[in-house]
Amino acid sequence: MTDRRRTFFILGLLVLAIAAPIGQGNYIIYVLTSWLVFAIAAMGLNLTLGYAGQISLAQASFMAIGAYVTSLLTLAGWHWILTLPLALTACFVVGLLLGYPALRVKGHFLAFVTLAFNTLVFLVLRNEDWLTGGSYGLVGMPRPDFGLFSTMKQLHFYYFTLGVTVLAALAMWGIVRSPWGRAFKALRENPIRAESLGVDTRRITLLAFAIGSTFGGLAGTLIAPLVQFIEPGSFGVAHSLRILLMVVVGGSGYFFGPFLGAAVVILLPEVLRFTEGYYLIIYSALVIVMLVFVPSGLIGVWGKLRERFWPRHRLRADMKEGAGLK
């Protein structure tokens, strides 16, 4: 895809996202906002897993850290914008610490370590009720008010979340296009070769976890004022698996994969509600079919179709003008 086509494609998606909630009820707008929030969380996991090749089953726990830091401070009278850097810093530091086991264990062993961390966060949130409210959770978190623009209405909060999502996507685009992004890909493909080429694999591994966790925390800072009620069960292992499903279904290692995967996981069940009691069965069957027949994700389907019907004819280097014998 050329730069011009990519620009028109992104602008078209942005226009569609702006127009999507117009004329819709509060529930549909809430679902669309949830899609944006989970797309941010999936972006972070896509960086850790899709670009850097480090598996994590703890993304929901970073959403929890971001959500609880934001909730506790906003309930204490802080403005949301002031709680944001504190929540993101907490997630960055904790993600950095979680990255250290990745320096020693790989594959399913690393998955178990992150799974244990997610369970640990869940237990702390449930048992330390003096701070977190325990199983009763926290309620009544105020939505951000910026004077001329208040997010109290559902539609206004959607556009606020859309703005944050665009900024997060631009930040992620800059990361994956930077030398860090190339180092992440090198780490995923072959850590030994990457290290032989001068890549500090230790630092890059820690950064992959820290940055990916920060995006999870950003999603948490948005889910708290969106729902205005949080409790430990909202950030259990099942939710980490949901975010993992978003990355895999959308296309691991593709920039737009998290958005497409979040749409499948969040929006598709709502589209299938007309089937009444069968919608979860149909949804599960569709996801299984996608994972079996399209293991590279839905965005990978477009790549395969493009190569099949519009193949690129690349000229061999030795056949280029001036490369052959005169």
N, C-alpha and C positions, 0 to 999 in steps of 0.2 A: 504494500500500500504506500503510495507516494505521500509526501508531506502535505500536499494540497488536499488530497482525498482524505487523509487522516484528520486534517483540520475541519473540513466540512462534516465529516462523520461525528467528531466530538461536538461541534456546534449543534448538529441535529439532535444528538442525545441530550444536550443541555436544554434546548428548546422544548423537547418532549418532556423532560423532567419538570420544567417550569409549568408546562400546560397540564400535566397529568392530574393534579389535585383540583383544578378549577371545576366548580360545579358538583364536586363530590361531597358526600357526607363526612362527618367527623371520624367514623370508623375506618373508612377507606383511606382518609388522609393519615390516620394513625398507622395503618398498615404500611403505607408508602414511606412514612417517616422511619418505621422500624426497619424497612428494607435499607434505607440509607445508613442507619446506625450500624446494622450488622455488616453492611458492605465495608465500612471503615474497619471494623474488627477483622473481617476476612482479608482486607488489604494487608494488615499487619502480619497475619499468619502466612499469607502468600509470600511475603518477603522472607520470612523465616524458613518456610518449607519449600515454596516453589522456586525461589531464586537462590537461597543459600543451602537448601537440601537438608535442613535440620528439623526433624519432626518434633512437634509440640502438641500436647493434649491439655494445655493449660491456658489457652487464650481467654476462656470465660473467667478465670481467676483474676486476670488483669482488668477485665471489664468490671469485676467486683471491686478491685482496689480503687479504680477510677471513680466508680459510682459511690462507694462509701465515703471516700475522701471528700468528694463534691457534696454529698448529702449532709455529712456532719458539719461541714463548714457553712453551707448555705442555710442550714437550720439554725446555726449560731449567729446568723446575720451577715455573713460574707456575701459579696456579689459573685455570681457564677464566674465572671471573667477573672476574678482574683484567685478563685480556687483552681482554675485550669492549670496554671504552671506547677502548682504544688502536686496535683494529681498526676500530671504527666511525668514530673520528676520522680515521684515515688514509684511509678510503673517502670521507668527507665532503670532506676537503681535495682529494683527487685528483679527485673528481667536480666540485667547484667549479672546478678548473682546466680540466677537460674541457668545462665549460659555456661557456668563453670563445669557442671557435670558433662556438658556436651564436649568438653575438651578431653574427656576420658572414656565416655561410652557413646556408642552410635546405635542407629537402627531402633529395634524394638526395646533395647535396654534404655535408651534415651526416652522413648515413649512412656515407659513405666515410671521413670523419674519425674517427668512432667505431669503424668497422671497422678502420682502421689502428691505432688505439690498442689494440684488443683483440689484434691481431697483435703489436704492440710488447710488450705485457705477456707474451704467450706466449713470445716469443723471449728476453726477459730471464729468465723463470723457467727456460727450458731451458738457456740458456748460462751463467748465473751459478751453476754447480753447487756452488761453495764455500759458498753460502748456502742455495740451494733444493734441493740434491740433484740438480739437472739432470733428465735423463730418467728417472732412477731414483726421483725424488721423495722424499717424507718418509713415514715409517711409524711406527706405534706411538704415536700421539697418545692420551693418556689421556682418558677420559670424565670429566665433572665429578662430583665427590663432595661432597655437601653435608652430610655427617655422618649425619643421620637418613635422608637420601634419597640413595641412590647410583644413578647412571644406567648402571651397567655392564651390566645386563640390557637386552635389546632393548626389552622392554615398558616398562621404566622410562624409557628414553631417549625412547621415543615420547611418553609423557605429559609429559616435560620439554620436548620440542620443541613439543607442543601448547600448553603454557602460554606459551612464548615467542611462538608464532604468535598466540595470543589477544591478548597484550600488544602485538605489532606491529600487529595489525588495529585495536585500539583507538586506537593512536597514529595510524594512517593515517586512521581515521574522524574523529578530531579535526582532522587537517590538512585534509582535503577539505571539512569543514564550517566551517572557520575562514575569515577574510578572505583568507588565503593561497590556500585552495582556490578561492574565487570568482575570485581574481586569476589562478590557473592556467587556469581555464576561459575567462576573458576573453582571455588570451594565446592560447589554442588557437583560439578563434573568430575573433578579429580583432585582431591586435597593434596596428594603427594606432589603431583605435577605443579599445582598452584604454588606450593611452598618452594619448589625448586626454581620457580620463576620470580621469586622474591616477594610473594604475597604473605603477609603476616596472618596465617590462618587462625592463630589463637585470637588475635584482636578482631578479625572479621567475624569469627564465630560468635564472640561475645556481643558484637555490634548487631548481628542479625537477630539475636534474642532481645536485646535491649530496645532496638528500634521497633521491631514487631510488637513487643509488649506495650510500647508507648501508644501505638495505634489502637491496641485493645483498650488501654486506659482512656483514650479519647472517646471511644465508643461508649465506655462506661459513664463518662461525664455527661453524655447526651441522654443515655437511657434513664438516668435518675430523674431529671426534670420532665422527661417525656411521660413516663408512667406515674411519677410522683409517689411511688411506693416500691421499695426494694426489700428483699429478704434473701437469706442464703440460698434457698432452693432455686432462685433465678440464675445462679451462677455455678451450678453443679457440673459434673463431668459430662452429663448429657448435652449441655449447651456448648461445651468445648467440642464435642463430637459433631454438633450441628454446624459449627463454624468450619470445622475440618471438611465436612460434607460440601459446604459452599465452595471452598477452594478447589476440591477435587472435581466436583460437577462442573463448575465454571471453566476450569482449566488451570492447573497448577503451573506457575511460572509465566502465565500470560497476564499482562497488565489489567485488562478488562475482565478477566476471569472472575474475580470476587464479586463484581457487580452482577454479572450474569448468574453466578452460583447463588448469590443472596436472593435474586429474583425468583429462582426456582424453589429455594427452600422456604422463603417467606411469602411470596405472592402466589405461587402455583396452588398451594392448598386452598387459598381463598377463591381462586378461579374455579376450582373443582367442587366447591360447596353445593352447587346445584344438584350434584349426585347424592346429596343428603348423607346417609350413613356410610356410603361407599367411598367417600372422597379420600380418606386416609389409605384405604386399600389401593385405590387407583394411583394415588401419589407415590406410595411405596413401590408399586410395580414399575412405574415410569422411571423412578430413580435407579432401581436395580437394572433395568434395561439400559439406561444411559451409562451406568458404570461398567456393564459387561461389554457393550458394543462400542462405546466411546470412552476408553480409558484415559485418553488425553484431555477429556473435558469437552464441553460444547463448543468452545472457541476453537479447539483442535479440529472440529468437524469442518469449519470454514476453510482452514488451511488445507485439509485433504481434498475438499471439493475444488478449491482453487488450483491445486496441483493437478487434479484429474482433468478438469475442463478448460482451465486457462494456464497451462504449464508455461513456465518461464524458459525460454531457449537461451541458455548461457553459452557464450562462445568460449571455446577452450583458449587458454592463454597462449598456446603455441600456434593458434590459428588466427590470432589478432593481427591486424595490419602492422607489418614491420617485424613480426616475430618469426616469420618463416624465412626460407632461403630465397635469396634474390637471384 
